[in-house]
Amino acid sequence: MAGKTYELQGYTIVLDKIVFITRVFEAEDGEGYQFNLRFSGDLRLAPKFPTRPEADLQRSLLCKALNGVQS
């Protein structure tokens, strides 16, 4: 299963279960920045980060991991 999972904020994510990733946007009530992950089965994860560059970096690393699984 190595290479098919990804660690993000204490969660282990099974990459082949992700069906949608949103862009980075500002979270409500000034809670930083976030992007949403939607999984098969309509489960959603919304990781939040204190700065936009950190959120952008984490999203891009996750996208790279996804591209590696699909290749």
Protein Blocks (a to p, Z undefined) as FASTA:
>chain_A
ZZiacceehiacdfklpcbdcdddddehhiapadddddehiiacddddfbfklmmmmmmm
mmmmmmmmmZZ
